Structure formats: structure tokens, C-alpha cells
Amino acid sequence: HKAEAWDRSDRMRAEALARGLERRATMLLPAWRHALASMHQDTPEAFADWLAIERSEGRDVDAGLFRHWIDPTVPLAHEVFTPVQGVVVTSATLNDRPDHAVGNAQPDVWAYARGRTGAHHLKGPVHEGAFASPFDYAKQTRVIVVNDVTLGDSGQLAGATRALFEAAGGGALGLFTSIKALKAVHSRIAGPLAEAGLTLYAQHADGLDPGTLVSLFRAEDDACLLGTDALRDGVDVPGRSLRLVVFDRVPWPRPDILHKARRARFGRGYDDALVRGRIAQAFGRLIRRESDHGVFVILDARTPSRLLTGLPSQTPVHRTGLQDAIGIVRQFLKPAALALAPPQQ
């Protein structure tokens, strides 16, 4: 058919198809040609190459040839930062020991932040600044490392998660380092929590995207939510809706090819810095305003103290058994719950 004879919807569909084909021809195909040609050459020193098979539900669903920068701040610094007149990079976890950076201009204190942002690749002046938090973490938070839950035992993990969620009366976020562990816990606690009157949402189980799950969770005071790293780093739920975070274990990075290349490049401290940042990000979900109170729990007895130095220094840390942890959660969150409860009519 001639294009003139097409109706509007057919024309729009054809134009969208043409744009998609053009995008693939101009962007994807050249990249694939370059990747295939480079298979006969040594990998450039700045990159890591690998082949990977993606699996889902025990089946191979995709395969890919990958090339990543070992240090992704190189293109960030040269392609994004250098062309502009100035740039501001800010984050509560930019430095892996934030408290040490406040009022401290020593170069070694800022080495991690410079490396993480690519500032050390820039020729122009770089200015650093750290500012004390407005929150009173000694009063608003508690950190608990539970030392009697057996790692790898999904039954114990589920039991501990359920007991802590119920002690908090909901408003709880459970974070998992694997989808398998999340699903195992979800299958065990969904029914009991429902019987206790607590709504449970779960990433990888409810068929909803993380943004929708967080919106549903935020809309209720006493709901519970299970998730993986997407919820660890991207949840903003101020107020009573989030007052407990339970981490299943220390979030060590997976030893894949890219991680091994980066650890070889950046040294043995690379893993610790990553984990400190992940724990700090998870902890940071709790306190979003001055009236918030929250408890952060790690169900991993092997958590070394050095990995908790990314948390505010005034935060009380308790290493104890599950029953004592349940008591701390219940007692600490009770005053906050009473203070935020609506007045009796």
C-alpha cells in the first residue's frame, strides 16, 4: 500500500517501527560489530570483558557479551564533568565514613569520595565539604546485630523476620541479598502476618514494580515490605510508615568477573567500602525527618564492627540474641508510636 492511503494510526505505528529500526541500526549494530571485532584482540586495560547467561526460574533466557569500564568514573569525569563550568556532587554516603569528614580537611579522609566521584581525574580545583546531620541519632535510632540466627536457614530467617515485624507492629522493611531468600521468607510469613492484621508486600512476589510497592507501603502506617537492593537504595518513606529495617545478612558483593577486576584495581579495602555504603544506605531509609524513630537490625552474627563505621557515630549498637532484639524493638518503638498516635476522642 502507498503511505498516502494509510490511516493515522497505521502511519504512527509505521513511523514508530522505522524509528526503532533506525535506533538499532545507528546505536546497537555498531556496538555489536565493535564487540565482535574485539574478540580477536586483548581486552584493553581499562575494561573487563565477559560472556554471561541469564537464568530465570532454572531456565536459560538470555545470553550476552559484556564490556564495562573497570573505573566508570573515567568517562564520567571526562565526558560529563570536564565540559561544564562547574558541578556539585552530593550524597549522604559520598564518604564511606561520613562522621570523620566533618571539619576534617586531611587528604586521606576524602580519598574515597574523590575516587568514587572521579574528582581525582579532573585537572581543575576540587572543593570538599561535609556537614553534620541535623538528626539526633542517639535518641532516634538503634542498631542491633542479632547473633543467634543461623545463616542459610530459611526457617530461622523467616521466624526472626516475622517476630521483629510483629514486635514493631508493622512499618517494617525487610531487605534481602538474594531473591531466593526473599521468596522463601515471603512464603512462610505472608499468612501469619495477615492473621496478625499486618499487610505484607513483596518485590519479586507481588508482580508489581518497586515504585508501586513503595507507594502502597508508604500509604499505610503498619504495612510490611520485602525487597532487594532496589529498595535498599531508593526508598523515601518518612514518618511512622517505616520504623524498622531488617537486613538478612552482610551485603557482600558477588565475586563476578567485573567485581574481581575492580577489587584488583582498587585494593582489598574496596569490598569493605562497598559494604559500608550499602549498610549506610539501608540505615538511611529510617530517619527522614526530625520526628522519625527507627530500629535497624542485621540478622548476621558475623557482621564485623568495621563495617558499621559508615553509620552515625552516636548511634547505639547492640549485639544480642533474637529475643532481646525483639524486646528492644518493642520497647524503643513504643514511645514513638504513642507520640505519633492520634488523640483519643
BALOBA-1460 file (C-alpha; in Angstrom, 3 decimals):
// residues 345
<rec num="1" residu="h" x="0.000" y="0.000" z="0.000"/>
<rec num="2" residu="k" x="1.066" y="3.568" z="-0.619"/>
<rec num="3" residu="a" x="1.772" y="5.591" z="2.517"/>
<rec num="4" residu="e" x="-0.801" y="8.186" z="1.429"/>
<rec num="5" residu="a" x="-3.545" y="5.574" z="1.756"/>
<rec num="6" residu="w" x="-2.703" y="4.707" z="5.374"/>
<rec num="7" residu="d" x="-4.885" y="5.984" z="8.144"/>
<rec num="8" residu="r" x="-3.380" y="7.967" z="11.011"/>
<rec num="9" residu="s" x="-2.905" y="5.039" z="13.414"/>
<rec num="10" residu="d" x="-1.161" y="2.893" z="10.756"/>
<rec num="11" residu="r" x="1.126" y="5.780" z="9.852"/>
<rec num="12" residu="m" x="2.053" y="6.396" z="13.500"/>
<rec num="13" residu="r" x="2.734" y="2.698" z="14.008"/>
<rec num="14" residu="a" x="4.939" y="2.551" z="10.903"/>
<rec num="15" residu="e" x="6.844" y="5.681" z="11.924"/>
<rec num="16" residu="a" x="7.470" y="4.237" z="15.389"/>
<rec num="17" residu="l" x="8.720" y="0.996" z="13.813"/>
<rec num="18" residu="a" x="11.021" y="2.947" z="11.498"/>
<rec num="19" residu="r" x="12.442" y="4.925" z="14.409"/>
<rec num="20" residu="g" x="13.074" y="1.694" z="16.307"/>
<rec num="21" residu="l" x="14.894" y="0.145" z="13.354"/>
<rec num="22" residu="e" x="16.950" y="3.295" z="12.848"/>
<rec num="23" residu="r" x="17.886" y="3.401" z="16.524"/>
<rec num="24" residu="r" x="19.056" y="-0.197" z="16.388"/>
<rec num="25" residu="a" x="20.978" y="0.392" z="13.176"/>
<rec num="26" residu="t" x="22.744" y="3.535" z="14.385"/>
<rec num="27" residu="m" x="23.354" y="2.557" z="18.016"/>
<rec num="28" residu="l" x="23.217" y="-1.172" z="18.673"/>
<rec num="29" residu="l" x="24.651" y="-2.675" z="15.491"/>
<rec num="30" residu="p" x="27.875" y="-0.601" z="15.515"/>
<rec num="31" residu="a" x="28.406" y="-1.527" z="19.151"/>
<rec num="32" residu="w" x="27.937" y="-5.204" z="18.343"/>
<rec num="33" residu="r" x="30.312" y="-5.003" z="15.367"/>
<rec num="34" residu="h" x="32.936" y="-3.397" z="17.586"/>
<rec num="35" residu="a" x="32.396" y="-6.014" z="20.306"/>
<rec num="36" residu="l" x="32.677" y="-8.935" z="17.873"/>
<rec num="37" residu="a" x="35.788" y="-7.479" z="16.256"/>
<rec num="38" residu="s" x="37.425" y="-7.007" z="19.649"/>
<rec num="39" residu="m" x="37.030" y="-10.707" z="20.488"/>
<rec num="40" residu="h" x="40.174" y="-11.352" z="18.442"/>
<rec num="41" residu="q" x="42.111" y="-8.738" z="20.442"/>
<rec num="42" residu="d" x="43.292" y="-8.440" z="24.014"/>
<rec num="43" residu="t" x="40.920" y="-6.623" z="26.346"/>
<rec num="44" residu="p" x="42.063" y="-3.013" z="26.866"/>
<rec num="45" residu="e" x="43.498" y="-2.423" z="30.328"/>
<rec num="46" residu="a" x="40.690" y="-0.043" z="31.313"/>
<rec num="47" residu="f" x="37.935" y="-2.608" z="30.662"/>
<rec num="48" residu="a" x="36.648" y="-6.004" z="31.722"/>
<rec num="49" residu="d" x="35.032" y="-8.336" z="29.161"/>
<rec num="50" residu="w" x="32.886" y="-11.385" z="29.783"/>
<rec num="51" residu="l" x="30.170" y="-13.629" z="28.391"/>
<rec num="52" residu="a" x="27.153" y="-14.317" z="30.602"/>
<rec num="53" residu="i" x="23.976" y="-16.387" z="30.511"/>
<rec num="54" residu="e" x="20.927" y="-15.001" z="32.273"/>
<rec num="55" residu="r" x="18.806" y="-17.573" z="34.077"/>
<rec num="56" residu="s" x="15.264" y="-17.301" z="35.416"/>
<rec num="57" residu="e" x="13.303" y="-19.993" z="37.245"/>
<rec num="58" residu="g" x="16.007" y="-22.535" z="36.370"/>
<rec num="59" residu="r" x="15.931" y="-21.757" z="32.624"/>
<rec num="60" residu="d" x="18.411" y="-20.010" z="30.334"/>
<rec num="61" residu="v" x="16.574" y="-16.964" z="28.988"/>
<rec num="62" residu="d" x="19.301" y="-14.763" z="27.502"/>
<rec num="63" residu="a" x="22.998" y="-14.564" z="26.729"/>
<rec num="64" residu="g" x="25.217" y="-11.546" z="26.361"/>
<rec num="65" residu="l" x="28.707" y="-10.272" z="25.616"/>
<rec num="66" residu="f" x="29.609" y="-7.505" z="28.044"/>
<rec num="67" residu="r" x="32.313" y="-4.854" z="28.305"/>
<rec num="68" residu="h" x="32.408" y="-2.489" z="31.270"/>
<rec num="69" residu="w" x="34.802" y="0.178" z="32.441"/>
<rec num="70" residu="i" x="36.710" y="-1.055" z="35.471"/>
<rec num="71" residu="d" x="36.667" y="2.540" z="36.692"/>
<rec num="72" residu="p" x="33.417" y="4.101" z="35.392"/>
<rec num="73" residu="t" x="34.385" y="7.484" z="36.815"/>
<rec num="74" residu="v" x="36.863" y="7.911" z="33.935"/>
<rec num="75" residu="p" x="34.145" y="8.575" z="31.307"/>
<rec num="76" residu="l" x="32.058" y="10.359" z="33.949"/>
<rec num="77" residu="a" x="34.855" y="12.841" z="34.628"/>
<rec num="78" residu="h" x="35.905" y="13.375" z="31.007"/>
<rec num="79" residu="e" x="32.544" y="13.274" z="29.228"/>
<rec num="80" residu="v" x="30.236" y="14.815" z="31.839"/>
<rec num="81" residu="f" x="32.248" y="16.915" z="34.297"/>
<rec num="82" residu="t" x="35.039" y="18.359" z="32.142"/>
<rec num="83" residu="p" x="32.858" y="20.144" z="29.524"/>
<rec num="84" residu="v" x="30.831" y="22.093" z="32.117"/>
<rec num="85" residu="q" x="31.855" y="25.167" z="34.094"/>
<rec num="86" residu="g" x="31.155" y="23.543" z="37.438"/>
<rec num="87" residu="v" x="29.428" y="20.590" z="39.027"/>
<rec num="88" residu="v" x="28.146" y="19.745" z="42.504"/>
<rec num="89" residu="v" x="28.117" y="16.121" z="43.658"/>
<rec num="90" residu="t" x="26.322" y="15.485" z="46.938"/>
<rec num="91" residu="s" x="25.280" y="12.406" z="48.886"/>
<rec num="92" residu="a" x="24.887" y="11.361" z="52.500"/>
<rec num="93" residu="t" x="27.106" y="8.354" z="51.745"/>
<rec num="94" residu="l" x="29.617" y="10.022" z="49.435"/>
<rec num="95" residu="n" x="32.304" y="9.397" z="52.034"/>
<rec num="96" residu="d" x="32.307" y="5.889" z="53.476"/>
<rec num="97" residu="r" x="32.973" y="7.299" z="56.970"/>
<rec num="98" residu="p" x="30.837" y="10.475" z="56.958"/>
<rec num="99" residu="d" x="31.429" y="11.493" z="60.586"/>
<rec num="100" residu="h" x="35.193" y="11.518" z="60.048"/>
<rec num="101" residu="a" x="34.861" y="14.046" z="57.225"/>
<rec num="102" residu="v" x="33.011" y="16.756" z="59.184"/>
<rec num="103" residu="g" x="35.524" y="19.522" z="59.889"/>
<rec num="104" residu="n" x="38.388" y="17.373" z="58.598"/>
<rec num="105" residu="a" x="40.330" y="18.526" z="55.541"/>
<rec num="106" residu="q" x="43.001" y="15.797" z="55.619"/>
<rec num="107" residu="p" x="43.509" y="14.356" z="52.104"/>
<rec num="108" residu="d" x="43.162" y="10.714" z="53.165"/>
<rec num="109" residu="v" x="39.699" y="11.392" z="54.602"/>
<rec num="110" residu="w" x="38.469" y="12.474" z="51.169"/>
<rec num="111" residu="a" x="40.340" y="9.896" z="49.082"/>
<rec num="112" residu="y" x="37.359" y="7.551" z="48.856"/>
<rec num="113" residu="a" x="34.948" y="10.329" z="47.861"/>
<rec num="114" residu="r" x="37.363" y="11.619" z="45.209"/>
<rec num="115" residu="g" x="37.779" y="8.152" z="43.767"/>
<rec num="116" residu="r" x="34.074" y="7.391" z="43.835"/>
<rec num="117" residu="t" x="33.119" y="10.593" z="42.005"/>
<rec num="118" residu="g" x="36.031" y="10.733" z="39.567"/>
<rec num="119" residu="a" x="37.243" y="14.017" z="41.041"/>
<rec num="120" residu="h" x="40.816" y="12.706" z="41.015"/>
<rec num="121" residu="h" x="40.656" y="12.610" z="37.195"/>
<rec num="122" residu="l" x="39.915" y="16.348" z="36.947"/>
<rec num="123" residu="k" x="42.593" y="18.976" z="36.332"/>
<rec num="124" residu="g" x="40.707" y="21.875" z="37.918"/>
<rec num="125" residu="p" x="40.332" y="22.607" z="41.631"/>
<rec num="126" residu="v" x="38.075" y="20.358" z="43.703"/>
<rec num="127" residu="h" x="36.495" y="21.611" z="46.924"/>
<rec num="128" residu="e" x="35.166" y="19.296" z="49.620"/>
<rec num="129" residu="g" x="32.651" y="19.979" z="52.351"/>
<rec num="130" residu="a" x="30.987" y="17.804" z="54.979"/>
<rec num="131" residu="f" x="28.197" y="18.910" z="57.278"/>
<rec num="132" residu="a" x="26.853" y="17.388" z="60.465"/>
<rec num="133" residu="s" x="23.443" y="15.729" z="60.306"/>
<rec num="134" residu="p" x="20.525" y="17.622" z="61.875"/>
<rec num="135" residu="f" x="19.210" y="14.374" z="63.369"/>
<rec num="136" residu="d" x="19.809" y="13.143" z="66.920"/>
<rec num="137" residu="y" x="20.649" y="9.531" z="66.130"/>
<rec num="138" residu="a" x="21.359" y="8.671" z="69.770"/>
<rec num="139" residu="k" x="17.704" y="9.347" z="70.570"/>
<rec num="140" residu="q" x="16.065" y="8.499" z="67.264"/>
<rec num="141" residu="t" x="17.703" y="5.188" z="66.327"/>
<rec num="142" residu="r" x="19.024" y="1.857" z="67.492"/>
<rec num="143" residu="v" x="21.198" y="-0.647" z="65.611"/>
<rec num="144" residu="i" x="21.016" y="-4.337" z="66.519"/>
<rec num="145" residu="v" x="23.232" y="-7.189" z="65.307"/>
<rec num="146" residu="v" x="21.402" y="-10.446" z="66.091"/>
<rec num="147" residu="n" x="23.896" y="-13.182" z="66.947"/>
<rec num="148" residu="d" x="21.821" y="-16.365" z="67.188"/>
<rec num="149" residu="v" x="20.121" y="-16.721" z="63.783"/>
<rec num="150" residu="t" x="21.807" y="-19.370" z="61.621"/>
<rec num="151" residu="l" x="22.794" y="-18.063" z="58.195"/>
<rec num="152" residu="g" x="21.318" y="-20.087" z="55.357"/>
<rec num="153" residu="d" x="18.473" y="-21.467" z="57.476"/>
<rec num="154" residu="s" x="15.383" y="-20.052" z="55.764"/>
<rec num="155" residu="g" x="13.141" y="-21.229" z="58.575"/>
<rec num="156" residu="q" x="15.105" y="-19.314" z="61.212"/>
<rec num="157" residu="l" x="15.365" y="-16.288" z="58.937"/>
<rec num="158" residu="a" x="11.615" y="-16.274" z="58.347"/>
<rec num="159" residu="g" x="10.868" y="-16.736" z="62.039"/>
<rec num="160" residu="a" x="13.159" y="-13.877" z="63.038"/>
<rec num="161" residu="t" x="11.763" y="-11.573" z="60.362"/>
<rec num="162" residu="r" x="8.182" y="-12.299" z="61.352"/>
<rec num="163" residu="a" x="8.860" y="-11.822" z="65.082"/>
<rec num="164" residu="l" x="10.607" y="-8.489" z="64.532"/>
<rec num="165" residu="f" x="7.880" y="-7.234" z="62.182"/>
<rec num="166" residu="e" x="5.223" y="-8.113" z="64.747"/>
<rec num="167" residu="a" x="7.231" y="-6.501" z="67.575"/>
<rec num="168" residu="a" x="7.291" y="-3.249" z="65.604"/>
<rec num="169" residu="g" x="3.589" y="-3.540" z="64.804"/>
<rec num="170" residu="g" x="4.383" y="-3.184" z="61.104"/>
<rec num="171" residu="g" x="6.041" y="-0.222" z="59.422"/>
<rec num="172" residu="a" x="8.821" y="-2.666" z="58.562"/>
<rec num="173" residu="l" x="11.122" y="-3.137" z="55.575"/>
<rec num="174" residu="g" x="12.907" y="-6.476" z="55.134"/>
<rec num="175" residu="l" x="15.966" y="-6.355" z="52.865"/>
<rec num="176" residu="f" x="17.485" y="-9.467" z="51.303"/>
<rec num="177" residu="t" x="20.738" y="-10.130" z="49.494"/>
<rec num="178" residu="s" x="19.105" y="-12.726" z="47.222"/>
<rec num="179" residu="i" x="15.734" y="-13.169" z="45.541"/>
<rec num="180" residu="k" x="15.692" y="-16.820" z="46.608"/>
<rec num="181" residu="a" x="15.920" y="-15.886" z="50.295"/>
<rec num="182" residu="l" x="13.229" y="-13.237" z="49.883"/>
<rec num="183" residu="k" x="10.793" y="-15.671" z="48.285"/>
<rec num="184" residu="a" x="11.468" y="-18.325" z="50.922"/>
<rec num="185" residu="v" x="10.715" y="-15.874" z="53.735"/>
<rec num="186" residu="h" x="7.667" y="-14.452" z="51.963"/>
<rec num="187" residu="s" x="6.098" y="-17.889" z="51.566"/>
<rec num="188" residu="r" x="6.494" y="-18.558" z="55.289"/>
<rec num="189" residu="i" x="5.373" y="-15.254" z="56.819"/>
<rec num="190" residu="a" x="2.642" y="-13.921" z="54.498"/>
<rec num="191" residu="g" x="-0.091" y="-15.978" z="56.157"/>
<rec num="192" residu="p" x="0.931" y="-15.422" z="59.800"/>
<rec num="193" residu="l" x="1.324" y="-11.668" z="59.278"/>
<rec num="194" residu="a" x="-2.109" y="-11.494" z="57.649"/>
<rec num="195" residu="e" x="-3.566" y="-13.282" z="60.678"/>
<rec num="196" residu="a" x="-1.867" y="-10.672" z="62.874"/>
<rec num="197" residu="g" x="-3.519" y="-7.907" z="60.850"/>
<rec num="198" residu="l" x="-0.353" y="-6.791" z="59.054"/>
<rec num="199" residu="t" x="-0.355" y="-6.291" z="55.276"/>
<rec num="200" residu="l" x="2.715" y="-7.709" z="53.516"/>
<rec num="201" residu="y" x="4.010" y="-6.521" z="50.146"/>
<rec num="202" residu="a" x="6.966" y="-8.154" z="48.418"/>
<rec num="203" residu="q" x="9.190" y="-7.405" z="45.463"/>
<rec num="204" residu="h" x="9.558" y="-10.407" z="43.092"/>
<rec num="205" residu="a" x="6.370" y="-11.920" z="44.546"/>
<rec num="206" residu="d" x="3.521" y="-9.448" z="44.029"/>
<rec num="207" residu="g" x="4.162" y="-8.767" z="40.339"/>
<rec num="208" residu="l" x="4.431" y="-5.008" z="40.943"/>
<rec num="209" residu="d" x="7.322" y="-2.685" z="40.155"/>
<rec num="210" residu="p" x="9.342" y="-1.258" z="43.083"/>
<rec num="211" residu="g" x="7.849" y="2.232" z="42.727"/>
<rec num="212" residu="t" x="4.292" y="0.939" z="43.043"/>
<rec num="213" residu="l" x="5.202" y="-1.265" z="46.000"/>
<rec num="214" residu="v" x="6.793" y="1.667" z="47.821"/>
<rec num="215" residu="s" x="3.744" y="3.849" z="47.144"/>
<rec num="216" residu="l" x="1.429" y="1.200" z="48.612"/>
<rec num="217" residu="f" x="3.740" y="0.731" z="51.589"/>
<rec num="218" residu="r" x="4.020" y="4.474" z="52.203"/>
<rec num="219" residu="a" x="0.243" y="4.908" z="52.193"/>
<rec num="220" residu="e" x="-0.190" y="2.697" z="55.288"/>
<rec num="221" residu="d" x="1.166" y="3.093" z="58.809"/>
<rec num="222" residu="d" x="1.504" y="-0.584" z="59.630"/>
<rec num="223" residu="a" x="2.284" y="-2.415" z="56.380"/>
<rec num="224" residu="c" x="5.390" y="-4.555" z="55.806"/>
<rec num="225" residu="l" x="7.543" y="-4.750" z="52.679"/>
<rec num="226" residu="l" x="10.178" y="-7.225" z="51.472"/>
<rec num="227" residu="g" x="12.719" y="-6.264" z="48.824"/>
<rec num="228" residu="t" x="16.262" y="-6.478" z="47.499"/>
<rec num="229" residu="d" x="18.846" y="-3.824" z="46.614"/>
<rec num="230" residu="a" x="16.419" y="-1.667" z="44.593"/>
<rec num="231" residu="l" x="14.556" y="-0.934" z="47.825"/>
<rec num="232" residu="r" x="17.731" y="-0.612" z="49.861"/>
<rec num="233" residu="d" x="18.888" y="2.430" z="47.910"/>
<rec num="234" residu="g" x="15.731" y="4.073" z="46.621"/>
<rec num="235" residu="v" x="13.076" y="4.242" z="49.335"/>
<rec num="236" residu="d" x="11.909" y="7.564" z="50.779"/>
<rec num="237" residu="v" x="9.235" y="6.837" z="53.387"/>
<rec num="238" residu="p" x="9.201" y="9.440" z="56.167"/>
<rec num="239" residu="g" x="7.124" y="9.070" z="59.294"/>
<rec num="240" residu="r" x="5.591" y="6.092" z="61.031"/>
<rec num="241" residu="s" x="5.185" y="4.048" z="57.838"/>
<rec num="242" residu="l" x="8.850" y="2.989" z="58.092"/>
<rec num="243" residu="r" x="10.228" y="2.438" z="61.582"/>
<rec num="244" residu="l" x="12.056" y="-0.892" z="61.280"/>
<rec num="245" residu="v" x="14.608" y="-2.151" z="58.736"/>
<rec num="246" residu="v" x="15.703" y="-5.799" z="58.894"/>
<rec num="247" residu="f" x="18.726" y="-6.837" z="56.804"/>
<rec num="248" residu="d" x="19.111" y="-10.590" z="56.285"/>
<rec num="249" residu="r" x="22.936" y="-10.597" z="56.188"/>
<rec num="250" residu="v" x="26.022" y="-8.547" z="55.412"/>
<rec num="251" residu="p" x="25.615" y="-7.438" z="51.759"/>
<rec num="252" residu="w" x="28.983" y="-8.569" z="50.417"/>
<rec num="253" residu="p" x="29.372" y="-8.038" z="46.654"/>
<rec num="254" residu="r" x="29.058" y="-11.036" z="44.359"/>
<rec num="255" residu="p" x="32.522" y="-12.185" z="43.198"/>
<rec num="256" residu="d" x="31.769" y="-11.912" z="39.476"/>
<rec num="257" residu="i" x="34.302" y="-11.031" z="36.782"/>
<rec num="258" residu="l" x="33.707" y="-7.274" z="36.939"/>
<rec num="259" residu="h" x="33.930" y="-7.188" z="40.714"/>
<rec num="260" residu="k" x="37.174" y="-9.183" z="40.709"/>
<rec num="261" residu="a" x="38.675" y="-6.753" z="38.191"/>
<rec num="262" residu="r" x="37.672" y="-3.757" z="40.292"/>
<rec num="263" residu="r" x="38.953" y="-5.282" z="43.516"/>
<rec num="264" residu="a" x="42.280" y="-5.990" z="41.818"/>
<rec num="265" residu="r" x="42.415" y="-2.365" z="40.632"/>
<rec num="266" residu="f" x="41.256" y="-0.628" z="43.825"/>
<rec num="267" residu="g" x="42.702" y="-2.893" z="46.512"/>
<rec num="268" residu="r" x="41.443" y="-5.075" z="49.350"/>
<rec num="269" residu="g" x="39.603" y="-2.209" z="51.030"/>
<rec num="270" residu="y" x="37.245" y="-1.981" z="48.044"/>
<rec num="271" residu="d" x="34.854" y="-4.632" z="49.392"/>
<rec num="272" residu="d" x="34.651" y="-3.071" z="52.845"/>
<rec num="273" residu="a" x="33.931" y="0.367" z="51.397"/>
<rec num="274" residu="l" x="31.141" y="-1.050" z="49.226"/>
<rec num="275" residu="v" x="29.531" y="-2.840" z="52.159"/>
<rec num="276" residu="r" x="29.795" y="0.176" z="54.466"/>
<rec num="277" residu="g" x="27.985" y="2.192" z="51.822"/>
<rec num="278" residu="r" x="25.251" y="-0.412" z="51.380"/>
<rec num="279" residu="i" x="24.642" y="-0.686" z="55.114"/>
<rec num="280" residu="a" x="24.590" y="3.102" z="55.431"/>
<rec num="281" residu="q" x="22.101" y="3.354" z="52.559"/>
<rec num="282" residu="a" x="19.802" y="0.811" z="54.194"/>
<rec num="283" residu="f" x="20.083" y="2.541" z="57.579"/>
<rec num="284" residu="g" x="19.367" y="5.881" z="55.914"/>
<rec num="285" residu="r" x="15.862" y="4.729" z="54.948"/>
<rec num="286" residu="l" x="14.801" y="5.073" z="58.605"/>
<rec num="287" residu="i" x="15.333" y="8.711" z="59.539"/>
<rec num="288" residu="r" x="13.959" y="11.187" z="57.016"/>
<rec num="289" residu="r" x="12.830" y="13.933" z="59.407"/>
<rec num="290" residu="e" x="13.404" y="15.055" z="62.994"/>
<rec num="291" residu="s" x="10.296" y="13.323" z="64.362"/>
<rec num="292" residu="d" x="11.213" y="9.886" z="62.956"/>
<rec num="293" residu="h" x="12.310" y="6.968" z="65.148"/>
<rec num="294" residu="g" x="13.638" y="3.674" z="63.847"/>
<rec num="295" residu="v" x="15.498" y="0.444" z="64.530"/>
<rec num="296" residu="f" x="17.982" y="-1.142" z="62.126"/>
<rec num="297" residu="v" x="18.586" y="-4.889" z="62.519"/>
<rec num="298" residu="i" x="21.159" y="-7.148" z="60.829"/>
<rec num="299" residu="l" x="20.492" y="-10.879" z="61.219"/>
<rec num="300" residu="d" x="24.159" y="-11.801" z="60.741"/>
<rec num="301" residu="a" x="26.335" y="-12.588" z="63.764"/>
<rec num="302" residu="r" x="29.453" y="-12.303" z="61.589"/>
<rec num="303" residu="t" x="28.977" y="-8.566" z="60.984"/>
<rec num="304" residu="p" x="32.385" y="-7.018" z="61.829"/>
<rec num="305" residu="s" x="32.417" y="-3.689" z="63.655"/>
<rec num="306" residu="r" x="34.497" y="-2.072" z="60.914"/>
<rec num="307" residu="l" x="31.527" y="-2.330" z="58.542"/>
<rec num="308" residu="l" x="29.355" y="-0.261" z="60.881"/>
<rec num="309" residu="t" x="31.691" y="2.754" z="60.879"/>
<rec num="310" residu="g" x="29.725" y="4.237" z="57.986"/>
<rec num="311" residu="l" x="26.787" y="4.771" z="60.361"/>
<rec num="312" residu="p" x="26.478" y="7.907" z="62.512"/>
<rec num="313" residu="s" x="28.959" y="7.501" z="65.371"/>
<rec num="314" residu="q" x="26.417" y="8.355" z="68.068"/>
<rec num="315" residu="t" x="24.060" y="5.532" z="67.062"/>
<rec num="316" residu="p" x="23.840" y="2.881" z="69.828"/>
<rec num="317" residu="v" x="24.789" y="-0.605" z="68.572"/>
<rec num="318" residu="h" x="23.600" y="-3.749" z="70.395"/>
<rec num="319" residu="r" x="24.920" y="-7.265" z="69.727"/>
<rec num="320" residu="t" x="22.406" y="-9.639" z="71.206"/>
<rec num="321" residu="g" x="20.128" y="-12.622" z="70.696"/>
<rec num="322" residu="l" x="16.816" y="-12.563" z="68.886"/>
<rec num="323" residu="q" x="14.619" y="-12.482" z="71.994"/>
<rec num="324" residu="d" x="16.458" y="-9.466" z="73.395"/>
<rec num="325" residu="a" x="16.310" y="-7.812" z="69.971"/>
<rec num="326" residu="i" x="12.538" y="-8.269" z="69.893"/>
<rec num="327" residu="g" x="12.323" y="-6.615" z="73.301"/>
<rec num="328" residu="i" x="14.466" y="-3.667" z="72.200"/>
<rec num="329" residu="v" x="12.350" y="-3.148" z="69.081"/>
<rec num="330" residu="r" x="9.097" y="-3.318" z="71.010"/>
<rec num="331" residu="q" x="10.277" y="-1.018" z="73.809"/>
<rec num="332" residu="f" x="12.100" y="1.537" z="71.646"/>
<rec num="333" residu="l" x="9.309" y="1.960" z="69.123"/>
<rec num="334" residu="k" x="6.551" y="2.081" z="71.723"/>
<rec num="335" residu="p" x="7.231" y="5.710" z="72.808"/>
<rec num="336" residu="a" x="7.407" y="6.801" z="69.166"/>
<rec num="337" residu="a" x="4.136" y="5.044" z="68.419"/>
<rec num="338" residu="l" x="2.430" y="6.673" z="71.401"/>
<rec num="339" residu="a" x="3.763" y="10.106" z="70.492"/>
<rec num="340" residu="l" x="2.534" y="9.813" z="66.925"/>
<rec num="341" residu="a" x="-0.795" y="8.179" z="67.724"/>
<rec num="342" residu="p" x="-3.921" y="10.310" z="67.200"/>
<rec num="343" residu="p" x="-5.516" y="11.651" z="70.394"/>
<rec num="344" residu="q" x="-8.368" y="9.661" z="71.905"/>
<rec num="345" residu="q" x="-11.829" y="11.112" z="71.318"/>
